[in-house]
Structure formats: C-alpha cells, structure tokens
Amino acid sequence: MEPGFEATTSDITVQVRVAYLDEQSKPEAGQYFWAYHVTIINGGGEIVQLLKRTWLITNAQGQVQRVHGQGVVGEQPVLRPGEQFEYTSGTPLATATGFMVGTYHMQRLPSGVAFDVAVPAFSLDSPHQDTKLH
C-alpha cells in the first residue's frame, strides 16, 4: 500500500493507505480498482461512536460520486479513549486516477453529542496514468 494520508479532528485521527488492485482492474475496459485501509484512532478522553460516513469520489474527468450510508463495512464502531478501529474497503473508477475525501459522522457517548471528523483526501493512482494528482 502507498504511504499514508492523515487528518485529525476533535482528537480523532484518521489514517488512510491506498493500494491499486491490478489483478481486479481491466484498463482496456476502463475498469480500475483500489483498496484503501483506514485506521481511526480516538486520541481524546471521551467514548465516541462512528454512526455514518460520507464519501466524495472524483475521477480524472471531474465526475463526482457521493456515497452516504450507515457506519463503515457494516459496523458502527465504539472507540474508548486510546482505542483504534481498522478496516479495509475498496472503490472502482472508470479512469486511471482520481481521489477520495470523506467525513465520518460521529457521536460522543453517553451524551449523544454529534460531531464530524474529516477523512483526509487521498489519491487513487494507477500505473496506467500519465501523472499523479496529489
């Protein structure tokens, strides 16, 4: 996986590493796939829970896909102070490069106070492109 991207919001750090999946991609058909590995670290003093996520996925032609849904990989993880949660997911694109950026919609427990955490923008670079976009 490529070196990571990182952002911290309200004591929650999000780290992302990306890998191009050559074996699942078909450049001749305009199909490119990436895996991304996310680590969410609670560096604060309160218990938090990830409830929803919003992704903006942009391809090399500037087309943006918005993905919004419950939790991540079917889970709504609860993180106590000092804990972390990791998961791997993936995304397809019709172009050889692009980027993603997102937001995790979270709450503090037990108060239920909602807050958003930035997921850093990260590039989706394949060996089939002319230049990198980051």
N, C-alpha and C positions, 0 to 999 in steps of 0.2 A: 504494500500500500504506500501511496505517496506520503510525504511528510505532512504533518497535521496543520489544521486551521483551528483557532481557539478564540473564544469570546467569553467574558464574564459579565453577568448582570445580576445585581442583588445577591451577591455571594454564591451564585450558581455558575459554575464553569462548564462550558460545552466544548468538547474537543471532537474534531472530525478528521478521519483519514479516509482516503479515496483510492480505489483500485479499478482500473479498466479491465473488463472481463472479455478478453479476446476470444475465448472459447465459446461464449454465448453471442458474440456480435457477428453480424453479417454485413460488412461495409458495402459490398456490392449491391445489397438490397436496402441500404440506408437504415440499418438497424445497429445501434451501438448501445452497449450496456455497461453500467458501472455499479460497483458495490461501494457502500460507504459505511464505516464503522464509527459509531458515536459513543462517547463517554460523557455522562452527565455527573458532575461532582457537586455535592452540597457542602460548600465551604462555610456556611453560616451556622447560626446557633439554633435554628428552628427546624422542625419537621416540615417537609414540603412534599407535594404530590403533583406529578405531571398528569394533566387531565386531557388536553387536546394538543394538536400540532397543526401548523400551517406552513406549507412549503410553497415557494415560488421557484419553478424550474424553467430556466430560459435556455433555448437552443441558440445555435450560431446565427440563425436568421432573425433573432429577436422575438420569436414567438414564446409567450409565457403561459405556462400551465400552473394553475393554483390548485393545490391539494390540501384539503382541510378534513380532519377527522379526529376520532377519539383516540387518545393515547398514542403509543408507538408499538409496533409489532404486536398488537393485540393486548398490550398491558398499559396500566396506569400506575407506574411505579411510585412507591412512597420511599423517600430518602430521609433518613435521620441525619443529624449533623455528622459530617465526616464520611458519610456513605457515598457510594457511586453506583450508577447503573449503566450497563453497556449493552448495546445491541448492534446488529448489522442488518442493513436493508439494501435495496437497490433501486435503480431507475434506468429506464430506457430513453434514448433520444433518437431522433431521425437525422441528426447531424453529428459530425465527428468531434464536436466540442460544445461546451455550454457551461452553465453554472447553476448552483442552487443556493438559496438562502432561506432561512425559516425563523419561526417563532414557536416556542413551547409555551402553552397557556397553563399556568400552574396555580396552586393554592397553598397557603400556609395552613398547617394543622396545629391545633384543632380549630383555630379561629375561622378558617374558610376564606380568608382574605386572598383575593385573586391578584396575580401579577404575571407579567410576561417576561420571558427570557429569550434573548437573541441567540439564534443559531448562526454562527459566522458564515459568510458567503464562502463557498468553496467551488473550485473549478473542476470541471469534468473534461479532462484532456485525454485524447486517444492518440495512438501513434499514427493515425490516419489524417491528421490535420496539418495545416501549414504553419500555424503559430499558436502559442498558448495565450489564453485570455486573462491571465492573472498577473 
